[in-house]
Amino acid sequence: MKAELKRLADRAATEGLLDVAYANVDSPFGPILLASTPRGLVKLSLPNYDADEALGQLAGQISPRVLEAPARLDDARRQLDLYFEGRLHEFDLALDWQLSKGFRRRALRAIDRIPYGRTRSYTEIARSAGNERAVRAAGTACGANPIPIVVPCHRVLRSGGALGGYGGGLPMKQALLEMEGVLEQRR
């Protein structure tokens, strides 16, 4: 069956019928859904999100031609594995930003520039995105981030250093920041 699915995915890609490839990936936090277009990684759904809902969003916002094609996401899967092992500090993946627009996209691009092991405040992200008073909008951009972890919104904190929110839940945000050496492990 897997060989048949691979053959179908390869044929769809060859014939230009595959607009969105996706794969399910294991992580230390649970299953993650990855999706890419020919332009790059477009979606990473965290474990607490419904995969069917994410696929429906991709079909509705990008193209109904969505197909499971794990081989198309091998590089992203490999890099995520290395990141979770603590051996990768910077992702080298093409990103497709089409699921975010305007200020949100500018904020996410600013977040994408936050180095491993460092943090920024929502105010700093708002300023980098062109409107330092749009602090809540910067928070909304984090919450709507279609590519978390790779676009590291977990590195954005409140001005006083409090964690703030996170789409994967605060325990996941805390664990990612501890892994990166930003926070001491809390017991």
C-alpha positions as CSV (number, residue, x, y, z in Angstrom):
1,M,0.0,0.0,0.0
2,K,2.8,2.5,0.9
3,A,4.5,1.7,-2.4
4,E,1.3,2.5,-4.2
5,L,0.8,5.8,-2.4
6,K,4.4,6.8,-3.2
7,R,3.9,5.9,-6.8
8,L,0.7,8.0,-6.9
9,A,2.4,11.0,-5.2
10,D,5.4,10.8,-7.6
11,R,3.0,10.6,-10.6
12,A,1.0,13.6,-9.3
13,A,4.1,15.6,-8.8
14,T,5.5,14.7,-12.2
15,E,2.2,15.7,-13.9
16,G,2.0,18.9,-12.0
17,L,-1.1,17.7,-10.0
18,L,0.4,18.0,-6.6
19,D,0.1,21.5,-5.1
20,V,0.5,20.6,-1.4
21,A,2.5,17.7,-0.1
22,Y,2.1,16.7,3.5
23,A,3.5,14.2,6.0
24,N,2.9,13.3,9.6
25,V,6.0,13.4,11.8
26,D,6.7,12.2,15.3
27,S,8.1,14.8,17.7
28,P,8.9,14.7,21.4
29,F,5.5,16.5,21.9
30,G,3.4,14.3,19.8
31,P,2.5,14.0,16.1
32,I,3.1,17.1,13.9
33,L,1.7,17.6,10.4
34,L,4.1,19.2,7.9
35,A,3.0,20.6,4.5
36,S,4.9,22.1,1.6
37,T,4.2,23.7,-1.8
38,P,6.7,23.9,-4.6
39,R,7.8,27.2,-3.0
40,G,8.6,25.7,0.4
41,L,7.3,24.7,3.8
42,V,3.8,26.3,4.2
43,K,2.4,24.6,7.3
44,L,3.4,22.9,10.6
45,S,0.6,21.9,12.8
46,L,1.5,21.3,16.4
47,P,0.3,18.2,18.2
48,N,-2.7,19.8,19.8
49,Y,-4.2,20.8,16.4
50,D,-6.5,18.6,14.4
51,A,-4.7,17.3,11.3
52,D,-7.9,17.0,9.2
53,E,-8.7,20.6,10.0
54,A,-5.2,21.7,8.9
55,L,-5.5,19.7,5.7
56,G,-9.0,21.3,5.1
57,Q,-7.4,24.7,5.6
58,L,-4.7,24.0,3.1
59,A,-7.2,22.7,0.5
60,G,-9.4,25.8,1.0
61,Q,-6.7,28.4,1.1
62,I,-4.1,27.0,-1.3
63,S,-5.4,24.2,-3.5
64,P,-7.6,21.2,-3.2
65,R,-4.7,19.1,-4.7
66,V,-3.3,18.0,-1.3
67,L,-1.6,14.6,-1.2
68,E,0.4,12.7,1.4
69,A,3.9,12.6,0.0
70,P,6.4,12.1,2.9
71,A,9.4,12.0,0.6
72,R,8.8,15.6,-0.4
73,L,9.2,16.6,3.2
74,D,12.3,14.5,4.1
75,D,14.6,17.5,4.5
76,A,12.1,19.3,6.8
77,R,11.6,16.1,8.8
78,R,15.4,15.5,9.1
79,Q,16.0,19.1,10.2
80,L,13.2,18.9,12.8
81,D,14.7,15.7,14.2
82,L,18.1,17.3,14.5
83,Y,16.5,20.4,16.2
84,F,14.7,18.3,18.8
85,E,18.0,16.4,19.4
86,G,19.6,19.8,20.1
87,R,22.0,19.4,17.1
88,L,20.4,22.0,14.8
89,H,20.3,25.6,15.7
90,E,19.1,27.2,12.4
91,F,16.7,25.7,9.9
92,D,17.7,25.9,6.3
93,L,14.4,25.4,4.6
94,A,12.6,27.3,1.9
95,L,9.4,28.8,3.4
96,D,6.1,29.6,1.6
97,W,4.6,32.6,3.4
98,Q,1.3,32.7,1.6
99,L,-0.9,31.8,4.6
100,S,0.0,35.2,6.2
101,K,-0.4,38.7,4.8
102,G,0.4,42.3,5.7
103,F,1.6,43.1,9.2
104,R,1.3,39.4,10.3
105,R,3.7,38.4,7.5
106,R,6.1,41.2,8.5
107,A,5.9,40.1,12.1
108,L,6.6,36.5,11.3
109,R,9.6,37.4,9.1
110,A,10.9,39.4,12.1
111,I,10.3,36.3,14.3
112,D,12.1,34.2,11.8
113,R,15.3,36.2,12.4
114,I,15.4,35.6,16.2
115,P,18.5,33.4,16.7
116,Y,18.5,30.1,18.5
117,G,18.8,30.6,22.3
118,R,17.6,34.2,22.2
119,T,14.3,35.9,22.7
120,R,12.5,39.0,21.8
121,S,9.5,40.8,23.2
122,Y,6.2,41.3,21.5
123,T,7.1,45.1,21.4
124,E,10.4,44.4,19.7
125,I,8.6,42.2,17.1
126,A,6.0,45.0,16.5
127,R,8.8,47.5,16.0
128,S,10.6,45.2,13.6
129,A,7.4,44.7,11.7
130,G,7.0,48.5,11.2
131,N,4.6,49.5,14.0
132,E,5.9,49.5,17.5
133,R,2.4,50.3,18.9
134,A,1.0,47.1,17.3
135,V,2.0,44.9,20.2
136,R,-1.3,43.0,20.3
137,A,-1.1,42.5,16.6
138,A,2.4,41.0,17.0
139,G,0.9,38.6,19.6
140,T,-1.9,37.7,17.1
141,A,0.7,37.1,14.4
142,C,2.5,34.6,16.8
143,G,-0.8,32.9,17.5
144,A,-1.6,32.6,13.8
145,N,1.9,31.5,12.8
146,P,1.4,28.7,10.3
147,I,4.9,27.4,10.6
148,P,5.7,27.4,14.4
149,I,9.0,26.0,15.6
150,V,10.6,26.7,12.2
151,V,9.4,30.3,12.5
152,P,10.2,30.4,16.2
153,C,7.3,32.2,17.8
154,H,8.2,30.3,21.0
155,R,11.1,32.8,21.3
156,V,8.7,35.8,21.7
157,L,8.0,36.7,25.4
158,R,6.2,39.4,27.2
159,S,8.2,42.6,28.0
160,G,8.7,41.5,31.6
161,G,10.1,38.1,30.5
162,A,6.9,36.2,31.2
163,L,6.2,33.4,28.7
164,G,3.0,34.8,27.2
165,G,0.9,32.4,25.1
166,Y,1.8,29.6,22.7
167,G,-0.3,27.7,20.2
168,G,1.2,24.4,21.4
169,G,0.5,25.3,25.1
170,L,2.8,26.9,27.7
171,P,4.5,23.6,28.7
172,M,5.6,23.1,25.1
173,K,6.9,26.7,24.9
174,Q,8.7,26.3,28.1
175,A,10.3,23.0,27.0
176,L,11.5,24.5,23.7
177,L,13.0,27.5,25.5
178,E,14.7,25.2,28.1
179,M,16.0,23.0,25.3
180,E,17.5,26.1,23.7
181,G,19.1,27.2,27.0
182,V,16.9,30.3,27.3
183,L,15.2,29.2,30.5
184,E,16.5,27.0,33.3
185,Q,14.6,23.8,33.6
186,R,11.8,24.4,36.1
187,R,10.9,21.6,38.5
